[in-house]
Amino acid sequence: MSEEEKKQAVAGGKQFSIQKIYVRDISFETPNTPLVFQEKWEPETNMQLGNKATVLAEGVHEVILSVTVTAKLGDKTAYLAEVQQCGIFNITGYEQNELPPIVGSLCPNILFPFAREAIADLVTRGGFPQLLLSPVNFDALFAEYAAQQQKQQNGEEGAVQH
């Protein structure tokens, strides 16, 4: 038995690796420049996150983390920065019920620092003060999503039973 086969046997055949990390789409808009630079910089910043996973081949998954940051001064948009940070991950040997937390939490945790850096760079290059996005607890977000899915499933099952 080779060393690799021994490792697979010990781990139950479970493997997780990063094949590629890349940006699929990136956008930065400043609809109210240069006038917005004349105003006092006290923005209201909003961040939206999205996550999508696609099976590319057996054991190969693409995960897309979408991050959108909007900064407003009153009713004027100072900037809108959007990044689709992607990764291709080799995920093999896991049971079907083990995959959702991996693609819904582990992979976004890996991708977020890259997206955060891209957003910070866009904002700075746009002439605005540095923006440092706070860390995100993808484990908690995924647990909340899973609980909502379970509630919906139980609600649908309950509706069918009545």
Phi and psi in radians as a Rosetta constraint file:
Dihedral C 1 N 2 CA 2 C 2 CIRCULARHARMONIC -1.261 0.35
Dihedral N 2 CA 2 C 2 N 3 CIRCULARHARMONIC 2.913 0.35
Dihedral C 2 N 3 CA 3 C 3 CIRCULARHARMONIC -1.080 0.35
Dihedral N 3 CA 3 C 3 N 4 CIRCULARHARMONIC -0.705 0.35
Dihedral C 3 N 4 CA 4 C 4 CIRCULARHARMONIC -1.129 0.35
Dihedral N 4 CA 4 C 4 N 5 CIRCULARHARMONIC -0.750 0.35
Dihedral C 4 N 5 CA 5 C 5 CIRCULARHARMONIC -1.104 0.35
Dihedral N 5 CA 5 C 5 N 6 CIRCULARHARMONIC -0.646 0.35
Dihedral C 5 N 6 CA 6 C 6 CIRCULARHARMONIC -1.111 0.35
Dihedral N 6 CA 6 C 6 N 7 CIRCULARHARMONIC -0.755 0.35
Dihedral C 6 N 7 CA 7 C 7 CIRCULARHARMONIC -1.081 0.35
Dihedral N 7 CA 7 C 7 N 8 CIRCULARHARMONIC -0.738 0.35
Dihedral C 7 N 8 CA 8 C 8 CIRCULARHARMONIC -1.147 0.35
Dihedral N 8 CA 8 C 8 N 9 CIRCULARHARMONIC -0.722 0.35
Dihedral C 8 N 9 CA 9 C 9 CIRCULARHARMONIC -1.109 0.35
Dihedral N 9 CA 9 C 9 N 10 CIRCULARHARMONIC -0.754 0.35
Dihedral C 9 N 10 CA 10 C 10 CIRCULARHARMONIC -1.110 0.35
Dihedral N 10 CA 10 C 10 N 11 CIRCULARHARMONIC -0.746 0.35
Dihedral C 10 N 11 CA 11 C 11 CIRCULARHARMONIC -1.441 0.35
Dihedral N 11 CA 11 C 11 N 12 CIRCULARHARMONIC 0.118 0.35
Dihedral C 11 N 12 CA 12 C 12 CIRCULARHARMONIC 1.221 0.35
Dihedral N 12 CA 12 C 12 N 13 CIRCULARHARMONIC 0.379 0.35
Dihedral C 12 N 13 CA 13 C 13 CIRCULARHARMONIC 1.382 0.35
Dihedral N 13 CA 13 C 13 N 14 CIRCULARHARMONIC 0.102 0.35
Dihedral C 13 N 14 CA 14 C 14 CIRCULARHARMONIC -1.433 0.35
Dihedral N 14 CA 14 C 14 N 15 CIRCULARHARMONIC 2.268 0.35
Dihedral C 14 N 15 CA 15 C 15 CIRCULARHARMONIC -2.375 0.35
Dihedral N 15 CA 15 C 15 N 16 CIRCULARHARMONIC 2.435 0.35
Dihedral C 15 N 16 CA 16 C 16 CIRCULARHARMONIC -2.409 0.35
Dihedral N 16 CA 16 C 16 N 17 CIRCULARHARMONIC 2.190 0.35
Dihedral C 16 N 17 CA 17 C 17 CIRCULARHARMONIC -2.615 0.35
Dihedral N 17 CA 17 C 17 N 18 CIRCULARHARMONIC 2.756 0.35
Dihedral C 17 N 18 CA 18 C 18 CIRCULARHARMONIC -1.663 0.35
Dihedral N 18 CA 18 C 18 N 19 CIRCULARHARMONIC 2.167 0.35
Dihedral C 18 N 19 CA 19 C 19 CIRCULARHARMONIC -1.596 0.35
Dihedral N 19 CA 19 C 19 N 20 CIRCULARHARMONIC -0.700 0.35
Dihedral C 19 N 20 CA 20 C 20 CIRCULARHARMONIC -2.814 0.35
Dihedral N 20 CA 20 C 20 N 21 CIRCULARHARMONIC 2.482 0.35
Dihedral C 20 N 21 CA 21 C 21 CIRCULARHARMONIC -2.184 0.35
Dihedral N 21 CA 21 C 21 N 22 CIRCULARHARMONIC 2.304 0.35
Dihedral C 21 N 22 CA 22 C 22 CIRCULARHARMONIC -2.722 0.35
Dihedral N 22 CA 22 C 22 N 23 CIRCULARHARMONIC 2.886 0.35
Dihedral C 22 N 23 CA 23 C 23 CIRCULARHARMONIC -1.726 0.35
Dihedral N 23 CA 23 C 23 N 24 CIRCULARHARMONIC 2.185 0.35
Dihedral C 23 N 24 CA 24 C 24 CIRCULARHARMONIC -1.539 0.35
Dihedral N 24 CA 24 C 24 N 25 CIRCULARHARMONIC -0.720 0.35
Dihedral C 24 N 25 CA 25 C 25 CIRCULARHARMONIC -2.573 0.35
Dihedral N 25 CA 25 C 25 N 26 CIRCULARHARMONIC 2.444 0.35
Dihedral C 25 N 26 CA 26 C 26 CIRCULARHARMONIC -2.515 0.35
Dihedral N 26 CA 26 C 26 N 27 CIRCULARHARMONIC 2.406 0.35
Dihedral C 26 N 27 CA 27 C 27 CIRCULARHARMONIC -2.597 0.35
Dihedral N 27 CA 27 C 27 N 28 CIRCULARHARMONIC 2.491 0.35
Dihedral C 27 N 28 CA 28 C 28 CIRCULARHARMONIC -2.476 0.35
Dihedral N 28 CA 28 C 28 N 29 CIRCULARHARMONIC 2.163 0.35
Dihedral C 28 N 29 CA 29 C 29 CIRCULARHARMONIC -2.195 0.35
Dihedral N 29 CA 29 C 29 N 30 CIRCULARHARMONIC 2.429 0.35
Dihedral C 29 N 30 CA 30 C 30 CIRCULARHARMONIC -2.282 0.35
Dihedral N 30 CA 30 C 30 N 31 CIRCULARHARMONIC 1.383 0.35
Dihedral C 30 N 31 CA 31 C 31 CIRCULARHARMONIC -1.187 0.35
Dihedral N 31 CA 31 C 31 N 32 CIRCULARHARMONIC -0.322 0.35
Dihedral C 31 N 32 CA 32 C 32 CIRCULARHARMONIC -2.019 0.35
Dihedral N 32 CA 32 C 32 N 33 CIRCULARHARMONIC 0.414 0.35
Dihedral C 32 N 33 CA 33 C 33 CIRCULARHARMONIC -1.498 0.35
Dihedral N 33 CA 33 C 33 N 34 CIRCULARHARMONIC 2.636 0.35
Dihedral C 33 N 34 CA 34 C 34 CIRCULARHARMONIC -1.548 0.35
Dihedral N 34 CA 34 C 34 N 35 CIRCULARHARMONIC -0.072 0.35
Dihedral C 34 N 35 CA 35 C 35 CIRCULARHARMONIC -1.039 0.35
Dihedral N 35 CA 35 C 35 N 36 CIRCULARHARMONIC -0.580 0.35
Dihedral C 35 N 36 CA 36 C 36 CIRCULARHARMONIC -1.124 0.35
Dihedral N 36 CA 36 C 36 N 37 CIRCULARHARMONIC -0.444 0.35
Dihedral C 36 N 37 CA 37 C 37 CIRCULARHARMONIC -1.259 0.35
Dihedral N 37 CA 37 C 37 N 38 CIRCULARHARMONIC -0.271 0.35
Dihedral C 37 N 38 CA 38 C 38 CIRCULARHARMONIC -1.485 0.35
Dihedral N 38 CA 38 C 38 N 39 CIRCULARHARMONIC -0.227 0.35
Dihedral C 38 N 39 CA 39 C 39 CIRCULARHARMONIC -1.615 0.35
Dihedral N 39 CA 39 C 39 N 40 CIRCULARHARMONIC 2.787 0.35
Dihedral C 39 N 40 CA 40 C 40 CIRCULARHARMONIC -1.149 0.35
Dihedral N 40 CA 40 C 40 N 41 CIRCULARHARMONIC 2.304 0.35
Dihedral C 40 N 41 CA 41 C 41 CIRCULARHARMONIC -1.493 0.35
Dihedral N 41 CA 41 C 41 N 42 CIRCULARHARMONIC 1.561 0.35
Dihedral C 41 N 42 CA 42 C 42 CIRCULARHARMONIC -2.365 0.35
Dihedral N 42 CA 42 C 42 N 43 CIRCULARHARMONIC 1.245 0.35
Dihedral C 42 N 43 CA 43 C 43 CIRCULARHARMONIC -1.374 0.35
Dihedral N 43 CA 43 C 43 N 44 CIRCULARHARMONIC 2.740 0.35
Dihedral C 43 N 44 CA 44 C 44 CIRCULARHARMONIC -1.766 0.35
Dihedral N 44 CA 44 C 44 N 45 CIRCULARHARMONIC 2.077 0.35
Dihedral C 44 N 45 CA 45 C 45 CIRCULARHARMONIC -1.908 0.35
Dihedral N 45 CA 45 C 45 N 46 CIRCULARHARMONIC 2.364 0.35
Dihedral C 45 N 46 CA 46 C 46 CIRCULARHARMONIC -2.226 0.35
Dihedral N 46 CA 46 C 46 N 47 CIRCULARHARMONIC 2.326 0.35
Dihedral C 46 N 47 CA 47 C 47 CIRCULARHARMONIC -2.081 0.35
Dihedral N 47 CA 47 C 47 N 48 CIRCULARHARMONIC 2.327 0.35
Dihedral C 47 N 48 CA 48 C 48 CIRCULARHARMONIC -2.091 0.35
Dihedral N 48 CA 48 C 48 N 49 CIRCULARHARMONIC 2.435 0.35
Dihedral C 48 N 49 CA 49 C 49 CIRCULARHARMONIC -2.096 0.35
Dihedral N 49 CA 49 C 49 N 50 CIRCULARHARMONIC 2.557 0.35
Dihedral C 49 N 50 CA 50 C 50 CIRCULARHARMONIC -2.488 0.35
Dihedral N 50 CA 50 C 50 N 51 CIRCULARHARMONIC 2.683 0.35
Dihedral C 50 N 51 CA 51 C 51 CIRCULARHARMONIC -2.492 0.35
Dihedral N 51 CA 51 C 51 N 52 CIRCULARHARMONIC 2.338 0.35
Dihedral C 51 N 52 CA 52 C 52 CIRCULARHARMONIC -2.450 0.35
Dihedral N 52 CA 52 C 52 N 53 CIRCULARHARMONIC 2.394 0.35
Dihedral C 52 N 53 CA 53 C 53 CIRCULARHARMONIC -2.155 0.35
Dihedral N 53 CA 53 C 53 N 54 CIRCULARHARMONIC 2.443 0.35
Dihedral C 53 N 54 CA 54 C 54 CIRCULARHARMONIC -2.327 0.35
Dihedral N 54 CA 54 C 54 N 55 CIRCULARHARMONIC 2.412 0.35
Dihedral C 54 N 55 CA 55 C 55 CIRCULARHARMONIC -1.475 0.35
Dihedral N 55 CA 55 C 55 N 56 CIRCULARHARMONIC 2.100 0.35
Dihedral C 55 N 56 CA 56 C 56 CIRCULARHARMONIC -1.575 0.35
Dihedral N 56 CA 56 C 56 N 57 CIRCULARHARMONIC -0.615 0.35
Dihedral C 56 N 57 CA 57 C 57 CIRCULARHARMONIC -2.831 0.35
Dihedral N 57 CA 57 C 57 N 58 CIRCULARHARMONIC 3.049 0.35
Dihedral C 57 N 58 CA 58 C 58 CIRCULARHARMONIC -1.044 0.35
Dihedral N 58 CA 58 C 58 N 59 CIRCULARHARMONIC 2.084 0.35
Dihedral C 58 N 59 CA 59 C 59 CIRCULARHARMONIC 1.379 0.35
Dihedral N 59 CA 59 C 59 N 60 CIRCULARHARMONIC 0.083 0.35
Dihedral C 59 N 60 CA 60 C 60 CIRCULARHARMONIC -2.120 0.35
Dihedral N 60 CA 60 C 60 N 61 CIRCULARHARMONIC 2.126 0.35
Dihedral C 60 N 61 CA 61 C 61 CIRCULARHARMONIC -2.187 0.35
Dihedral N 61 CA 61 C 61 N 62 CIRCULARHARMONIC 2.410 0.35
Dihedral C 61 N 62 CA 62 C 62 CIRCULARHARMONIC -1.770 0.35
Dihedral N 62 CA 62 C 62 N 63 CIRCULARHARMONIC 2.287 0.35
Dihedral C 62 N 63 CA 63 C 63 CIRCULARHARMONIC -2.070 0.35
Dihedral N 63 CA 63 C 63 N 64 CIRCULARHARMONIC 2.260 0.35
Dihedral C 63 N 64 CA 64 C 64 CIRCULARHARMONIC -1.991 0.35
Dihedral N 64 CA 64 C 64 N 65 CIRCULARHARMONIC 2.088 0.35
Dihedral C 64 N 65 CA 65 C 65 CIRCULARHARMONIC -1.821 0.35
Dihedral N 65 CA 65 C 65 N 66 CIRCULARHARMONIC 2.050 0.35
Dihedral C 65 N 66 CA 66 C 66 CIRCULARHARMONIC -1.766 0.35
Dihedral N 66 CA 66 C 66 N 67 CIRCULARHARMONIC 2.226 0.35
Dihedral C 66 N 67 CA 67 C 67 CIRCULARHARMONIC -2.187 0.35
Dihedral N 67 CA 67 C 67 N 68 CIRCULARHARMONIC 2.172 0.35
Dihedral C 67 N 68 CA 68 C 68 CIRCULARHARMONIC -2.167 0.35
Dihedral N 68 CA 68 C 68 N 69 CIRCULARHARMONIC 2.187 0.35
Dihedral C 68 N 69 CA 69 C 69 CIRCULARHARMONIC -2.100 0.35
Dihedral N 69 CA 69 C 69 N 70 CIRCULARHARMONIC 2.230 0.35
Dihedral C 69 N 70 CA 70 C 70 CIRCULARHARMONIC -2.096 0.35
Dihedral N 70 CA 70 C 70 N 71 CIRCULARHARMONIC 2.259 0.35
Dihedral C 70 N 71 CA 71 C 71 CIRCULARHARMONIC -2.015 0.35
Dihedral N 71 CA 71 C 71 N 72 CIRCULARHARMONIC 2.235 0.35
Dihedral C 71 N 72 CA 72 C 72 CIRCULARHARMONIC -2.164 0.35
Dihedral N 72 CA 72 C 72 N 73 CIRCULARHARMONIC 2.545 0.35
Dihedral C 72 N 73 CA 73 C 73 CIRCULARHARMONIC -1.997 0.35
Dihedral N 73 CA 73 C 73 N 74 CIRCULARHARMONIC 1.752 0.35
Dihedral C 73 N 74 CA 74 C 74 CIRCULARHARMONIC 1.162 0.35
Dihedral N 74 CA 74 C 74 N 75 CIRCULARHARMONIC -2.188 0.35
Dihedral C 74 N 75 CA 75 C 75 CIRCULARHARMONIC -1.666 0.35
Dihedral N 75 CA 75 C 75 N 76 CIRCULARHARMONIC 0.031 0.35
Dihedral C 75 N 76 CA 76 C 76 CIRCULARHARMONIC -1.697 0.35
Dihedral N 76 CA 76 C 76 N 77 CIRCULARHARMONIC 2.335 0.35
Dihedral C 76 N 77 CA 77 C 77 CIRCULARHARMONIC -1.407 0.35
Dihedral N 77 CA 77 C 77 N 78 CIRCULARHARMONIC 2.110 0.35
Dihedral C 77 N 78 CA 78 C 78 CIRCULARHARMONIC -1.357 0.35
Dihedral N 78 CA 78 C 78 N 79 CIRCULARHARMONIC -0.866 0.35
Dihedral C 78 N 79 CA 79 C 79 CIRCULARHARMONIC -2.732 0.35
Dihedral N 79 CA 79 C 79 N 80 CIRCULARHARMONIC 2.783 0.35
Dihedral C 79 N 80 CA 80 C 80 CIRCULARHARMONIC -2.346 0.35
Dihedral N 80 CA 80 C 80 N 81 CIRCULARHARMONIC 2.043 0.35
Dihedral C 80 N 81 CA 81 C 81 CIRCULARHARMONIC -2.051 0.35
Dihedral N 81 CA 81 C 81 N 82 CIRCULARHARMONIC 2.277 0.35
Dihedral C 81 N 82 CA 82 C 82 CIRCULARHARMONIC -2.312 0.35
Dihedral N 82 CA 82 C 82 N 83 CIRCULARHARMONIC 2.383 0.35
Dihedral C 82 N 83 CA 83 C 83 CIRCULARHARMONIC -2.400 0.35
Dihedral N 83 CA 83 C 83 N 84 CIRCULARHARMONIC 2.334 0.35
Dihedral C 83 N 84 CA 84 C 84 CIRCULARHARMONIC -1.887 0.35
Dihedral N 84 CA 84 C 84 N 85 CIRCULARHARMONIC 1.738 0.35
Dihedral C 84 N 85 CA 85 C 85 CIRCULARHARMONIC -1.623 0.35
Dihedral N 85 CA 85 C 85 N 86 CIRCULARHARMONIC 2.200 0.35
Dihedral C 85 N 86 CA 86 C 86 CIRCULARHARMONIC -2.114 0.35
Dihedral N 86 CA 86 C 86 N 87 CIRCULARHARMONIC 2.773 0.35
Dihedral C 86 N 87 CA 87 C 87 CIRCULARHARMONIC -2.555 0.35
Dihedral N 87 CA 87 C 87 N 88 CIRCULARHARMONIC 2.558 0.35
Dihedral C 87 N 88 CA 88 C 88 CIRCULARHARMONIC -1.900 0.35
Dihedral N 88 CA 88 C 88 N 89 CIRCULARHARMONIC 2.164 0.35
Dihedral C 88 N 89 CA 89 C 89 CIRCULARHARMONIC -2.139 0.35
Dihedral N 89 CA 89 C 89 N 90 CIRCULARHARMONIC 2.390 0.35
Dihedral C 89 N 90 CA 90 C 90 CIRCULARHARMONIC -1.588 0.35
Dihedral N 90 CA 90 C 90 N 91 CIRCULARHARMONIC 2.054 0.35
Dihedral C 90 N 91 CA 91 C 91 CIRCULARHARMONIC -2.309 0.35
Dihedral N 91 CA 91 C 91 N 92 CIRCULARHARMONIC 1.829 0.35
Dihedral C 91 N 92 CA 92 C 92 CIRCULARHARMONIC -2.313 0.35
Dihedral N 92 CA 92 C 92 N 93 CIRCULARHARMONIC 2.697 0.35
Dihedral C 92 N 93 CA 93 C 93 CIRCULARHARMONIC 1.500 0.35
Dihedral N 93 CA 93 C 93 N 94 CIRCULARHARMONIC 0.034 0.35
Dihedral C 93 N 94 CA 94 C 94 CIRCULARHARMONIC -1.657 0.35
Dihedral N 94 CA 94 C 94 N 95 CIRCULARHARMONIC 2.604 0.35
Dihedral C 94 N 95 CA 95 C 95 CIRCULARHARMONIC -1.222 0.35
Dihedral N 95 CA 95 C 95 N 96 CIRCULARHARMONIC 2.740 0.35
Dihedral C 95 N 96 CA 96 C 96 CIRCULARHARMONIC -0.998 0.35
Dihedral N 96 CA 96 C 96 N 97 CIRCULARHARMONIC -0.658 0.35
Dihedral C 96 N 97 CA 97 C 97 CIRCULARHARMONIC -1.315 0.35
Dihedral N 97 CA 97 C 97 N 98 CIRCULARHARMONIC -0.181 0.35
Dihedral C 97 N 98 CA 98 C 98 CIRCULARHARMONIC -1.546 0.35
Dihedral N 98 CA 98 C 98 N 99 CIRCULARHARMONIC -0.302 0.35
Dihedral C 98 N 99 CA 99 C 99 CIRCULARHARMONIC -1.217 0.35
Dihedral N 99 CA 99 C 99 N 100 CIRCULARHARMONIC -0.763 0.35
Dihedral C 99 N 100 CA 100 C 100 CIRCULARHARMONIC -0.943 0.35
Dihedral N 100 CA 100 C 100 N 101 CIRCULARHARMONIC -0.793 0.35
Dihedral C 100 N 101 CA 101 C 101 CIRCULARHARMONIC -1.148 0.35
Dihedral N 101 CA 101 C 101 N 102 CIRCULARHARMONIC -0.493 0.35
Dihedral C 101 N 102 CA 102 C 102 CIRCULARHARMONIC -1.220 0.35
Dihedral N 102 CA 102 C 102 N 103 CIRCULARHARMONIC -0.897 0.35
Dihedral C 102 N 103 CA 103 C 103 CIRCULARHARMONIC -1.380 0.35
Dihedral N 103 CA 103 C 103 N 104 CIRCULARHARMONIC -0.349 0.35
Dihedral C 103 N 104 CA 104 C 104 CIRCULARHARMONIC -1.672 0.35
Dihedral N 104 CA 104 C 104 N 105 CIRCULARHARMONIC -0.236 0.35
Dihedral C 104 N 105 CA 105 C 105 CIRCULARHARMONIC -2.342 0.35
Dihedral N 105 CA 105 C 105 N 106 CIRCULARHARMONIC -0.985 0.35
Dihedral C 105 N 106 CA 106 C 106 CIRCULARHARMONIC -1.068 0.35
Dihedral N 106 CA 106 C 106 N 107 CIRCULARHARMONIC -0.884 0.35
Dihedral C 106 N 107 CA 107 C 107 CIRCULARHARMONIC -1.108 0.35
Dihedral N 107 CA 107 C 107 N 108 CIRCULARHARMONIC -0.813 0.35
Dihedral C 107 N 108 CA 108 C 108 CIRCULARHARMONIC -1.054 0.35
Dihedral N 108 CA 108 C 108 N 109 CIRCULARHARMONIC -0.603 0.35
Dihedral C 108 N 109 CA 109 C 109 CIRCULARHARMONIC -1.059 0.35
Dihedral N 109 CA 109 C 109 N 110 CIRCULARHARMONIC -0.626 0.35
Dihedral C 109 N 110 CA 110 C 110 CIRCULARHARMONIC -1.274 0.35
Dihedral N 110 CA 110 C 110 N 111 CIRCULARHARMONIC -0.694 0.35
Dihedral C 110 N 111 CA 111 C 111 CIRCULARHARMONIC -1.357 0.35
Dihedral N 111 CA 111 C 111 N 112 CIRCULARHARMONIC -0.524 0.35
Dihedral C 111 N 112 CA 112 C 112 CIRCULARHARMONIC -1.024 0.35
Dihedral N 112 CA 112 C 112 N 113 CIRCULARHARMONIC -0.757 0.35
Dihedral C 112 N 113 CA 113 C 113 CIRCULARHARMONIC -1.013 0.35
Dihedral N 113 CA 113 C 113 N 114 CIRCULARHARMONIC -0.605 0.35
Dihedral C 113 N 114 CA 114 C 114 CIRCULARHARMONIC -1.181 0.35
Dihedral N 114 CA 114 C 114 N 115 CIRCULARHARMONIC -0.757 0.35
Dihedral C 114 N 115 CA 115 C 115 CIRCULARHARMONIC -1.141 0.35
Dihedral N 115 CA 115 C 115 N 116 CIRCULARHARMONIC -0.719 0.35
Dihedral C 115 N 116 CA 116 C 116 CIRCULARHARMONIC -1.058 0.35
Dihedral N 116 CA 116 C 116 N 117 CIRCULARHARMONIC -0.745 0.35
Dihedral C 116 N 117 CA 117 C 117 CIRCULARHARMONIC -1.127 0.35
Dihedral N 117 CA 117 C 117 N 118 CIRCULARHARMONIC -0.729 0.35
Dihedral C 117 N 118 CA 118 C 118 CIRCULARHARMONIC -1.116 0.35
Dihedral N 118 CA 118 C 118 N 119 CIRCULARHARMONIC -0.761 0.35
Dihedral C 118 N 119 CA 119 C 119 CIRCULARHARMONIC -1.096 0.35
Dihedral N 119 CA 119 C 119 N 120 CIRCULARHARMONIC -0.820 0.35
Dihedral C 119 N 120 CA 120 C 120 CIRCULARHARMONIC -1.029 0.35
Dihedral N 120 CA 120 C 120 N 121 CIRCULARHARMONIC -0.725 0.35
Dihedral C 120 N 121 CA 121 C 121 CIRCULARHARMONIC -1.146 0.35
Dihedral N 121 CA 121 C 121 N 122 CIRCULARHARMONIC -0.761 0.35
Dihedral C 121 N 122 CA 122 C 122 CIRCULARHARMONIC -1.053 0.35
Dihedral N 122 CA 122 C 122 N 123 CIRCULARHARMONIC -0.801 0.35
Dihedral C 122 N 123 CA 123 C 123 CIRCULARHARMONIC -1.105 0.35
Dihedral N 123 CA 123 C 123 N 124 CIRCULARHARMONIC -0.779 0.35
Dihedral C 123 N 124 CA 124 C 124 CIRCULARHARMONIC -1.136 0.35
Dihedral N 124 CA 124 C 124 N 125 CIRCULARHARMONIC -0.758 0.35
Dihedral C 124 N 125 CA 125 C 125 CIRCULARHARMONIC -1.161 0.35
Dihedral N 125 CA 125 C 125 N 126 CIRCULARHARMONIC -0.420 0.35
Dihedral C 125 N 126 CA 126 C 126 CIRCULARHARMONIC -1.355 0.35
Dihedral N 126 CA 126 C 126 N 127 CIRCULARHARMONIC -0.039 0.35
Dihedral C 126 N 127 CA 127 C 127 CIRCULARHARMONIC 1.601 0.35
Dihedral N 127 CA 127 C 127 N 128 CIRCULARHARMONIC 0.199 0.35
Dihedral C 127 N 128 CA 128 C 128 CIRCULARHARMONIC -1.789 0.35
Dihedral N 128 CA 128 C 128 N 129 CIRCULARHARMONIC 2.805 0.35
Dihedral C 128 N 129 CA 129 C 129 CIRCULARHARMONIC -1.039 0.35
Dihedral N 129 CA 129 C 129 N 130 CIRCULARHARMONIC 2.655 0.35
Dihedral C 129 N 130 CA 130 C 130 CIRCULARHARMONIC -0.946 0.35
Dihedral N 130 CA 130 C 130 N 131 CIRCULARHARMONIC 2.424 0.35
Dihedral C 130 N 131 CA 131 C 131 CIRCULARHARMONIC -2.041 0.35
Dihedral N 131 CA 131 C 131 N 132 CIRCULARHARMONIC 2.101 0.35
Dihedral C 131 N 132 CA 132 C 132 CIRCULARHARMONIC -1.954 0.35
Dihedral N 132 CA 132 C 132 N 133 CIRCULARHARMONIC 1.897 0.35
Dihedral C 132 N 133 CA 133 C 133 CIRCULARHARMONIC -1.279 0.35
Dihedral N 133 CA 133 C 133 N 134 CIRCULARHARMONIC 2.412 0.35
Dihedral C 133 N 134 CA 134 C 134 CIRCULARHARMONIC -1.218 0.35
Dihedral N 134 CA 134 C 134 N 135 CIRCULARHARMONIC 2.658 0.35
Dihedral C 134 N 135 CA 135 C 135 CIRCULARHARMONIC -1.029 0.35
Dihedral N 135 CA 135 C 135 N 136 CIRCULARHARMONIC 2.706 0.35
Dihedral C 135 N 136 CA 136 C 136 CIRCULARHARMONIC -2.064 0.35
Dihedral N 136 CA 136 C 136 N 137 CIRCULARHARMONIC 2.367 0.35
Dihedral C 136 N 137 CA 137 C 137 CIRCULARHARMONIC -1.585 0.35
Dihedral N 137 CA 137 C 137 N 138 CIRCULARHARMONIC 1.535 0.35
Dihedral C 137 N 138 CA 138 C 138 CIRCULARHARMONIC -1.189 0.35
Dihedral N 138 CA 138 C 138 N 139 CIRCULARHARMONIC -0.440 0.35
Dihedral C 138 N 139 CA 139 C 139 CIRCULARHARMONIC -1.100 0.35
Dihedral N 139 CA 139 C 139 N 140 CIRCULARHARMONIC -0.800 0.35
Dihedral C 139 N 140 CA 140 C 140 CIRCULARHARMONIC -1.172 0.35
Dihedral N 140 CA 140 C 140 N 141 CIRCULARHARMONIC -0.718 0.35
Dihedral C 140 N 141 CA 141 C 141 CIRCULARHARMONIC -1.091 0.35
Dihedral N 141 CA 141 C 141 N 142 CIRCULARHARMONIC -0.725 0.35
Dihedral C 141 N 142 CA 142 C 142 CIRCULARHARMONIC -1.179 0.35
Dihedral N 142 CA 142 C 142 N 143 CIRCULARHARMONIC -0.700 0.35
Dihedral C 142 N 143 CA 143 C 143 CIRCULARHARMONIC -1.070 0.35
Dihedral N 143 CA 143 C 143 N 144 CIRCULARHARMONIC -0.707 0.35
Dihedral C 143 N 144 CA 144 C 144 CIRCULARHARMONIC -1.128 0.35
Dihedral N 144 CA 144 C 144 N 145 CIRCULARHARMONIC -0.765 0.35
Dihedral C 144 N 145 CA 145 C 145 CIRCULARHARMONIC -1.075 0.35
Dihedral N 145 CA 145 C 145 N 146 CIRCULARHARMONIC -0.780 0.35
Dihedral C 145 N 146 CA 146 C 146 CIRCULARHARMONIC -1.111 0.35
Dihedral N 146 CA 146 C 146 N 147 CIRCULARHARMONIC -0.683 0.35
Dihedral C 146 N 147 CA 147 C 147 CIRCULARHARMONIC -1.129 0.35
Dihedral N 147 CA 147 C 147 N 148 CIRCULARHARMONIC -0.720 0.35
Dihedral C 147 N 148 CA 148 C 148 CIRCULARHARMONIC -1.105 0.35
Dihedral N 148 CA 148 C 148 N 149 CIRCULARHARMONIC -0.740 0.35
Dihedral C 148 N 149 CA 149 C 149 CIRCULARHARMONIC -1.075 0.35
Dihedral N 149 CA 149 C 149 N 150 CIRCULARHARMONIC -0.736 0.35
Dihedral C 149 N 150 CA 150 C 150 CIRCULARHARMONIC -1.116 0.35
Dihedral N 150 CA 150 C 150 N 151 CIRCULARHARMONIC -0.737 0.35
Dihedral C 150 N 151 CA 151 C 151 CIRCULARHARMONIC -1.072 0.35
Dihedral N 151 CA 151 C 151 N 152 CIRCULARHARMONIC -0.789 0.35
Dihedral C 151 N 152 CA 152 C 152 CIRCULARHARMONIC -1.096 0.35
Dihedral N 152 CA 152 C 152 N 153 CIRCULARHARMONIC -0.725 0.35
Dihedral C 152 N 153 CA 153 C 153 CIRCULARHARMONIC -1.105 0.35
Dihedral N 153 CA 153 C 153 N 154 CIRCULARHARMONIC -0.799 0.35
Dihedral C 153 N 154 CA 154 C 154 CIRCULARHARMONIC -1.136 0.35
Dihedral N 154 CA 154 C 154 N 155 CIRCULARHARMONIC -0.653 0.35
Dihedral C 154 N 155 CA 155 C 155 CIRCULARHARMONIC -1.143 0.35
Dihedral N 155 CA 155 C 155 N 156 CIRCULARHARMONIC -0.727 0.35
Dihedral C 155 N 156 CA 156 C 156 CIRCULARHARMONIC -1.178 0.35
Dihedral N 156 CA 156 C 156 N 157 CIRCULARHARMONIC -0.714 0.35
Dihedral C 156 N 157 CA 157 C 157 CIRCULARHARMONIC -1.140 0.35
Dihedral N 157 CA 157 C 157 N 158 CIRCULARHARMONIC -0.693 0.35
Dihedral C 157 N 158 CA 158 C 158 CIRCULARHARMONIC -1.107 0.35
Dihedral N 158 CA 158 C 158 N 159 CIRCULARHARMONIC -0.686 0.35
Dihedral C 158 N 159 CA 159 C 159 CIRCULARHARMONIC -1.154 0.35
Dihedral N 159 CA 159 C 159 N 160 CIRCULARHARMONIC -0.619 0.35
Dihedral C 159 N 160 CA 160 C 160 CIRCULARHARMONIC -1.248 0.35
Dihedral N 160 CA 160 C 160 N 161 CIRCULARHARMONIC -0.625 0.35
Dihedral C 160 N 161 CA 161 C 161 CIRCULARHARMONIC -1.253 0.35
Dihedral N 161 CA 161 C 161 N 162 CIRCULARHARMONIC -0.476 0.35
